[in-house]
Amino acid sequence: MKITKNQLDSAVAQEILSQEQATRLFDFLKSHPATGPSFDFTHVLYYLGGLIAIGAMTLFMTLGWERFGGWGIFFISLLYAGVGLSLANHFQAKGLAIPAGICAAFVVALTPLAIYGLQQAIGFWPDSSVYQEYHRYIRWHWLYMQLGTLAVGAIMAYRYRYPFLLMPIAVTLWYLSMDIAAILVGGWASFELRALVSMYFGLTVMLLGFWIDMRSHRSGDYAFWLYLFGVIAFWGGLSAQYSDSELAKFTYFCINLLLIGIGVLIVRRVFVVFGALGTTFYLGHLANVVFKDSLMFPIALTAIGLGLIYLGILWQKHELQVSDKIHQLLPTAFSDFLKSKRS
């Protein structure tokens, strides 16, 4: 929980702390770097610098690097990785968790480039594609680069245990979900197959994120990136499914409502945002297609909206009692997890 100057002033006003104690406590907290992410200028510089460095070796890699040849690319990648590891250890020793995690993630992000260089060097590259295309096109032979990245990512996450390390791992899983579709058909996958694979793969990643969240929620937010890319893959694949059945579209609406409910339950905004988008799409479908010329639809929708507001008021009044009864019915581990999220 982030403590602000206003909160300390309120504690002084209620005679919980003296003014001197509040001032000394605020100065103490301000002088110590936060171990978790926050939206301040220092952390913006951390992440901006880290993402630029990672992007330079991934998304913005140019064809000029092909001049170094396979072995050149491989050993330069190892050199960069060595620098990244040294910086990660240096920052870790100084207690700077955010820069250390970014540098460790930089090492993981270098892995596809190193594997690409090694494959080129030993002649184990199947066509004329280049690394620059890795982040742009779907190819079955990216599989070795992705599996290698996941292996290195797992080792780094076990060694350093910084939440940001899950970012390159989550991106790689997302890429893998798209390339698996091409592997299944032995070439170019149809849009329908890619959407289906994306949906089920996203669901798997969300469940993986939930499992990690349950195990590690007291030590850090290790599930954020898995939730983010898992929801994107699942919701994108779900929304890309085609059906002319109104029952299927209503099912889509219910799934999006479920996403909103899950997001509120485990306090994850990404579920709520995409669930709200899907809900809006369905209501737009009703307004523009099903009830296109209806006079009562806007009135009914307004009534539903006002009803939800009233439901929110009732929930606010009885939230503690209802929550306590629900927690009594849940497994102890899951109940403790939900309580820690609320706190």
C-alpha positions as CSV (number, residue, x, y, z in Angstrom):
1,M,0.0,0.0,0.0
2,K,1.3,3.4,-0.9
3,I,1.3,5.9,1.9
4,T,0.8,9.6,1.0
5,K,1.5,12.8,2.8
6,N,-2.2,13.5,3.1
7,Q,-2.8,10.2,4.8
8,L,-0.1,11.0,7.4
9,D,-1.6,14.5,7.9
10,S,-5.0,12.8,8.6
11,A,-3.3,10.5,11.1
12,V,-1.8,13.6,12.8
13,A,-5.3,15.3,12.9
14,Q,-6.7,12.2,14.6
15,E,-3.8,12.2,17.0
16,I,-2.5,8.8,15.9
17,L,0.9,10.3,15.1
18,S,2.6,13.5,16.2
19,Q,3.6,16.0,13.5
20,E,7.2,15.3,14.1
21,Q,6.7,11.5,13.7
22,A,4.7,12.0,10.5
23,T,7.3,14.2,9.0
24,R,10.1,11.8,9.9
25,L,8.2,8.8,8.6
26,F,7.4,10.6,5.3
27,D,11.1,11.5,4.8
28,F,12.1,8.0,5.6
29,L,9.7,6.4,3.1
30,K,10.6,8.9,0.4
31,S,14.3,8.2,0.8
32,H,13.9,4.5,0.2
33,P,13.3,3.3,-3.4
34,A,10.0,1.4,-3.9
35,T,10.5,-2.3,-4.7
36,G,7.2,-2.4,-6.7
37,P,6.2,-0.5,-9.8
38,S,4.6,2.9,-9.4
39,F,3.7,5.8,-11.6
40,D,6.4,8.3,-10.8
41,F,9.2,10.0,-12.9
42,T,11.9,7.6,-11.6
43,H,10.0,4.5,-12.6
44,V,9.0,6.0,-15.9
45,L,12.7,6.5,-16.7
46,Y,13.4,2.9,-15.6
47,Y,10.8,1.3,-17.8
48,L,11.3,3.7,-20.7
49,G,15.0,2.9,-20.8
50,G,14.5,-0.8,-20.3
51,L,11.9,-1.1,-23.1
52,I,14.0,0.9,-25.5
53,A,17.0,-1.4,-24.8
54,I,14.8,-4.5,-25.2
55,G,13.1,-3.1,-28.3
56,A,16.5,-2.4,-29.9
57,M,17.3,-6.1,-29.8
58,T,13.9,-7.3,-30.7
59,L,11.2,-5.2,-32.5
60,F,13.7,-2.7,-33.9
61,M,16.4,-5.1,-35.0
62,T,17.7,-4.1,-38.5
63,L,18.9,-6.3,-41.4
64,G,22.4,-4.8,-40.8
65,W,23.0,-7.4,-38.2
66,E,22.9,-10.1,-40.8
67,R,26.4,-9.0,-41.9
68,F,27.9,-10.4,-38.7
69,G,26.8,-13.9,-39.8
70,G,25.5,-16.6,-37.5
71,W,28.4,-16.9,-35.1
72,G,28.8,-13.1,-34.9
73,I,25.2,-12.7,-33.9
74,F,25.4,-15.5,-31.4
75,F,28.6,-14.2,-29.6
76,I,27.4,-10.6,-29.7
77,S,24.1,-11.7,-28.1
78,L,26.1,-13.5,-25.4
79,L,28.2,-10.4,-24.8
80,Y,25.0,-8.3,-24.4
81,A,23.6,-10.9,-22.1
82,G,26.7,-10.8,-20.0
83,V,26.3,-7.1,-19.6
84,G,22.7,-7.5,-18.7
85,L,23.4,-10.1,-16.1
86,S,26.2,-8.0,-14.6
87,L,23.9,-5.0,-14.3
88,A,21.1,-7.1,-12.8
89,N,23.4,-8.4,-10.1
90,H,24.8,-4.9,-9.5
91,F,21.3,-3.4,-9.1
92,Q,20.1,-6.4,-7.0
93,A,23.1,-5.9,-4.6
94,K,22.0,-2.2,-4.2
95,G,18.4,-3.2,-3.5
96,L,17.1,-1.6,-6.7
97,A,14.5,-4.2,-7.6
98,I,12.9,-2.5,-10.7
99,P,16.2,-1.9,-12.6
100,A,17.5,-5.3,-11.7
101,G,14.3,-6.9,-13.0
102,I,14.4,-4.9,-16.2
103,C,18.0,-6.0,-16.9
104,A,17.2,-9.6,-16.2
105,A,14.2,-9.4,-18.6
106,F,16.6,-7.9,-21.2
107,V,18.7,-11.1,-21.0
108,V,15.6,-13.2,-21.6
109,A,14.6,-11.0,-24.6
110,L,18.0,-11.6,-26.1
111,T,17.5,-15.4,-26.2
112,P,15.6,-15.6,-29.5
113,L,18.4,-13.6,-31.2
114,A,21.1,-15.8,-29.8
115,I,19.3,-19.0,-30.8
116,Y,18.7,-17.6,-34.3
117,G,22.4,-16.8,-34.7
118,L,23.4,-20.3,-33.5
119,Q,20.9,-22.0,-35.9
120,Q,22.3,-19.9,-38.7
121,A,25.9,-20.8,-37.7
122,I,25.4,-24.5,-37.6
123,G,23.3,-24.6,-40.8
124,F,20.1,-25.5,-39.0
125,W,17.9,-22.8,-40.6
126,P,15.2,-24.0,-43.0
127,D,14.6,-21.0,-45.3
128,S,15.6,-17.5,-46.2
129,S,13.7,-15.7,-43.4
130,V,15.6,-13.5,-41.0
131,Y,15.4,-12.5,-37.4
132,Q,13.7,-9.2,-38.2
133,E,10.6,-11.2,-39.3
134,Y,10.3,-13.0,-35.9
135,H,8.1,-10.3,-34.4
136,R,6.1,-9.7,-37.5
137,Y,5.2,-13.0,-39.2
138,I,3.9,-16.5,-38.2
139,R,6.4,-19.3,-39.0
140,W,6.5,-22.8,-37.7
141,H,10.3,-22.8,-37.3
142,W,10.3,-20.0,-34.7
143,L,9.4,-22.8,-32.3
144,Y,13.0,-23.5,-31.3
145,M,13.6,-19.8,-30.5
146,Q,10.4,-19.7,-28.4
147,L,11.1,-22.9,-26.5
148,G,14.6,-21.8,-25.8
149,T,13.3,-18.4,-24.6
150,L,10.8,-20.1,-22.2
151,A,13.6,-22.3,-20.8
152,V,15.9,-19.3,-20.2
153,G,13.0,-17.3,-18.8
154,A,12.1,-20.0,-16.3
155,I,15.8,-20.2,-15.1
156,M,16.0,-16.4,-14.8
157,A,12.7,-16.2,-13.0
158,Y,13.8,-18.9,-10.6
159,R,17.1,-17.1,-10.0
160,Y,16.0,-13.5,-9.7
161,R,12.3,-13.7,-8.9
162,Y,11.3,-10.3,-10.3
163,P,7.8,-9.9,-11.6
164,F,8.9,-8.0,-14.8
165,L,10.7,-11.2,-15.9
166,L,7.3,-12.6,-16.7
167,M,6.8,-10.0,-19.5
168,P,9.1,-11.6,-22.1
169,I,7.8,-15.1,-21.0
170,A,4.2,-14.0,-21.6
171,V,5.0,-12.4,-25.0
172,T,6.8,-15.6,-26.0
173,L,3.8,-17.7,-25.0
174,W,1.6,-15.4,-27.0
175,Y,3.8,-15.8,-30.1
176,L,3.9,-19.5,-29.5
177,S,0.1,-19.7,-29.5
178,M,0.0,-18.2,-33.0
179,D,2.8,-20.4,-34.4
180,I,1.2,-23.5,-33.0
181,A,-1.7,-23.0,-35.4
182,A,0.8,-23.0,-38.3
183,I,2.5,-26.2,-36.9
184,L,-0.9,-28.0,-36.6
185,V,-1.6,-27.6,-40.4
186,G,2.0,-27.8,-41.6
187,G,2.0,-24.3,-43.1
188,W,-0.3,-21.3,-43.3
189,A,-3.2,-21.6,-40.8
190,S,-6.6,-20.2,-41.6
191,F,-8.0,-17.3,-39.7
192,E,-10.6,-19.5,-38.0
193,L,-8.0,-22.0,-36.8
194,R,-5.7,-19.2,-35.5
195,A,-8.6,-17.7,-33.6
196,L,-9.5,-21.0,-32.1
197,V,-6.0,-21.8,-31.0
198,S,-5.6,-18.2,-29.6
199,M,-8.8,-18.6,-27.5
200,Y,-7.8,-21.9,-25.9
201,F,-4.2,-20.9,-25.5
202,G,-5.2,-17.7,-23.9
203,L,-7.5,-19.6,-21.5
204,T,-4.5,-21.8,-20.5
205,V,-2.2,-18.8,-19.9
206,M,-4.9,-17.2,-17.7
207,L,-5.2,-20.3,-15.6
208,L,-1.4,-20.4,-15.3
209,G,-1.5,-16.8,-14.2
210,F,-4.1,-17.6,-11.6
211,W,-2.1,-20.5,-10.3
212,I,1.0,-18.3,-10.0
213,D,-1.1,-15.5,-8.4
214,M,-2.4,-17.9,-5.8
215,R,1.1,-19.1,-4.9
216,S,2.9,-15.8,-5.0
217,H,0.4,-13.0,-4.2
218,R,2.1,-12.1,-0.9
219,S,5.6,-11.7,-2.4
220,G,5.0,-9.9,-5.7
221,D,2.7,-9.4,-8.7
222,Y,4.1,-12.3,-10.8
223,A,0.8,-12.9,-12.6
224,F,0.2,-9.5,-14.2
225,W,1.9,-10.1,-17.6
226,L,0.4,-13.6,-17.9
227,Y,-3.1,-12.2,-17.2
228,L,-2.6,-9.4,-19.7
229,F,-1.5,-11.5,-22.6
230,G,-3.7,-14.4,-21.6
231,V,-6.8,-12.2,-21.7
232,I,-5.7,-10.6,-24.9
233,A,-5.3,-14.0,-26.6
234,F,-8.5,-15.5,-25.2
235,W,-10.7,-12.5,-25.8
236,G,-9.3,-11.8,-29.2
237,G,-9.8,-15.4,-30.2
238,L,-13.3,-15.5,-28.7
239,S,-14.3,-12.2,-30.4
240,A,-13.0,-13.5,-33.8
241,Q,-15.3,-16.5,-33.7
242,Y,-18.1,-16.3,-36.3
243,S,-21.7,-17.4,-35.7
244,D,-25.0,-16.3,-37.1
245,S,-26.8,-17.7,-34.0
246,E,-28.2,-15.3,-31.5
247,L,-27.8,-17.9,-28.8
248,A,-24.0,-18.0,-29.5
249,K,-23.8,-14.2,-29.4
250,F,-25.7,-14.2,-26.1
251,T,-23.2,-16.8,-24.8
252,Y,-20.4,-14.4,-25.9
253,F,-22.1,-11.7,-23.9
254,C,-22.4,-13.9,-20.8
255,I,-18.7,-14.9,-21.1
256,N,-17.8,-11.2,-21.1
257,L,-19.9,-10.6,-18.0
258,L,-18.1,-13.5,-16.4
259,L,-14.8,-11.8,-17.3
260,I,-16.0,-8.6,-15.5
261,G,-17.0,-10.6,-12.5
262,I,-13.7,-12.5,-12.3
263,G,-11.8,-9.2,-12.7
264,V,-13.7,-7.7,-9.8
265,L,-13.3,-10.8,-7.7
266,I,-9.5,-11.1,-8.1
267,V,-8.9,-7.3,-8.5
268,R,-7.6,-7.5,-12.1
269,R,-8.5,-4.5,-14.3
270,V,-7.6,-6.3,-17.6
271,F,-10.5,-8.7,-17.2
272,V,-12.9,-5.9,-16.5
273,V,-11.7,-3.8,-19.5
274,F,-12.0,-6.5,-22.1
275,G,-15.2,-7.9,-20.5
276,A,-16.7,-4.4,-20.8
277,L,-15.6,-4.1,-24.4
278,G,-17.2,-7.4,-25.3
279,T,-20.4,-6.4,-23.4
280,T,-20.5,-3.1,-25.4
281,F,-20.1,-5.0,-28.7
282,Y,-23.0,-7.2,-27.8
283,L,-25.2,-4.4,-26.8
284,G,-24.3,-2.6,-30.0
285,H,-25.3,-5.7,-31.9
286,L,-28.7,-5.7,-30.2
287,A,-29.2,-2.0,-30.9
288,N,-28.1,-2.1,-34.6
289,V,-29.5,-5.5,-35.6
290,V,-31.9,-7.3,-33.3
291,F,-33.8,-4.2,-32.0
292,K,-32.9,-1.9,-34.8
293,D,-36.4,-0.2,-35.1
294,S,-37.5,-0.8,-31.5
295,L,-38.7,2.1,-29.5
296,M,-38.6,0.2,-26.2
297,F,-35.0,-1.1,-26.4
298,P,-33.3,2.2,-25.3
299,I,-35.8,2.5,-22.5
300,A,-35.3,-1.0,-21.4
301,L,-31.5,-0.6,-21.6
302,T,-31.7,2.6,-19.5
303,A,-33.8,0.8,-16.9
304,I,-31.2,-2.0,-16.7
305,G,-28.5,0.6,-16.3
306,L,-30.3,2.3,-13.4
307,G,-31.1,-1.1,-11.9
308,L,-27.4,-1.9,-11.9
309,I,-26.7,1.4,-10.1
310,Y,-29.2,0.5,-7.4
311,L,-27.7,-3.0,-7.2
312,G,-24.3,-1.3,-6.6
313,I,-25.8,0.7,-3.7
314,L,-27.3,-2.5,-2.1
315,W,-23.9,-4.2,-2.5
316,Q,-22.1,-1.4,-0.8
317,K,-24.4,-1.6,2.2
318,H,-24.2,-5.4,2.6
319,E,-20.8,-6.2,1.1
320,L,-19.1,-7.3,4.3
321,Q,-21.9,-9.6,5.4
322,V,-22.3,-11.2,1.9
323,S,-18.5,-11.5,1.5
324,D,-18.1,-13.2,4.9
325,K,-20.8,-15.8,4.0
326,I,-19.2,-16.5,0.6
327,H,-15.7,-16.9,2.1
328,Q,-17.1,-19.5,4.6
329,L,-18.1,-21.6,1.6
330,L,-14.8,-21.4,-0.2
331,P,-11.6,-23.4,0.4
332,T,-9.4,-21.8,3.0
333,A,-6.5,-21.1,0.5
334,F,-8.8,-19.4,-2.0
335,S,-10.6,-17.4,0.7
336,D,-7.2,-16.1,2.1
337,F,-6.2,-15.2,-1.5
338,L,-9.3,-13.1,-2.0
339,K,-9.0,-11.4,1.4
340,S,-5.4,-10.5,0.6
341,K,-6.5,-9.0,-2.7
342,R,-9.1,-6.9,-1.0
343,S,-6.7,-5.6,1.6
